[in-house]
Amino acid sequence: MELQLSTPALLFSAITLLMLAFTNRFLAIATLIRGLHKNYLKEPDQEIIVEQIHNLRRRLTLIKNMQLFGVFSFLLCVICMYLLFQGYTAAANWVFVISMLSLLISLGISLIEIQISTKALNLELSDMEEIFEKRKSSLDIFFKKDDK
């Protein structure tokens, strides 16, 4: 099967949408960090704020790496298209494979970041556990409460 010029061009829209999603995650985390920093300055002894800041620092690093590999994938798609246009199909095939691997790495890092963000939300909810356990609801028969 021969790689055509339209194949890497199809990835442009997918990669740019992913980059937009990654940037939105970055902006949301930046806002959270600023808010937590203000709370930390008011109450530096509150342990949950320190844990959240540590969690957000890890997520920020992951998002930076997601964006890095996404941009690298996008750049390699452009190079692949140029190589195809110039007639270097063997080199274009390899560049396209590397581009796809870069995109795969970016998506894998995204999965890890999603797992960490879920842990962050559970950490945020942890101080409300007592209230949740004491509360009775008519929906309790449908939704079991998780045991720690």
N, C-alpha and C positions, 0 to 999 in steps of 0.2 A: 504494500500500500504506500502510495506516495503522498507526502505531506503537501497540502495546497496552501496558498496564501490566506485563504479564508479561515483555515483552522485556527491558527494563533490569533487571528482577528476576532474570532468568536469569544475568546477569553477576555478581551478588553472589557466588555460590559460586566462580566462576572467579577473580574478582579477589582474594577472600580467600585462596584457595589460592596464588595468585601472591605475595601479600604474605607469607604464611607461608614460602614458599620464599626470598623475598628476605631476610626476617629471619634465616632459618637461615644463609644465606650471610654475612650481616653478622656474626652471632655466631661463625661459624667463622673469619672473617678477624680479628675482634677477638682471638680466642684465639691465632691465628698471630702477630699483631703483638706481643702480650705475650710470647710465647715468643722471638721474634726479638729483641725489645728486651733480654731477659735475656742472650741470646747475644751481642748487640752490646756490652753492658756488659762482658762477659768478654773478648771479642776484637774491639775496635773497628776493627782493621785488615783484617778479613776482608771482601774485596770482595763475595763472594756474598751476605752478610747485608745489606750496604748496597743492593745491587741488588734483593733481595727486599723490603726495606722500601719502596723507591721504587715497586716494582710493586704492593705492597699498598696504598699510599697512593692510587694511581690507581684501583685496584679499589674501595676504600672510597668514593671520590667517585662512581664510577659506580653503586654500590649505593644510595647516598643518593639519587641522581637517579632510579633505578629505583623506589625506594619513593615518592619525591615524586610522580612521574607516576602511579603505581599508586593512591595515595591520592586524587589529583586526579580520576582516572577514577572511582573509587568514589564520591566526593563528587558528581560530576556525574551519576552514575546515580541517586543519591538525589534530586537536584534535578529530574532528568528525570521520575522517578516522581511527584514532587509536582506538577509542571506538568501531567502527564497526568491526575492526579487532579482538578486544578482545571479541566481542559478546555482548556488552552493547548497544543494539539497542534503548532502550527507552531513555537513556542518549544521545546517538548519535543523535537521532531525535531532541531533545531539543537544543543541541549544533548547529546543522545544521540550525534550525530556527533562533537562535540568530545570526549566521553567515550571514544568508540572510538579517536579519534586519540591521545588521551593514553595509552590502553592500548597502542596500537601503538608509540608512542615508548618506553614502558616496556619492552616486549618487545625492541625494537631495541637499547636500551642493554644489556639482558640478554645479547643475542648478543655484543655487543662485550666485555662483562665475561667471558663464557665464553672468548672468544679470548685475552684477557689472562691468564686463570687457566691456560690451557693453556701459554702461554709461561712462566708462573711455574713450572709443573711441569717443563717442559723445562730451565729454568734450574737447578732443584734437581737434576735428573738429570745435568746437564752435567759435574759433577765425577766421575761414575762412568763416563764414556764410555770411558776407557782399559780399564777392567775389562770392560765390555760387549763391546768390540771383540776383546779377547783370548780371551774365553770361547767355547767351542765347545759346541754343543748339538745334539741329535738333531732338534730342531724347526727348525733353521736352513734346511732345505730348504723349509719351508712359509712361514716368515716372513723376508723379506729385511730386512736392517739398513739403515736410512736412511743415505744419504750426505749429508754436510753440504755 
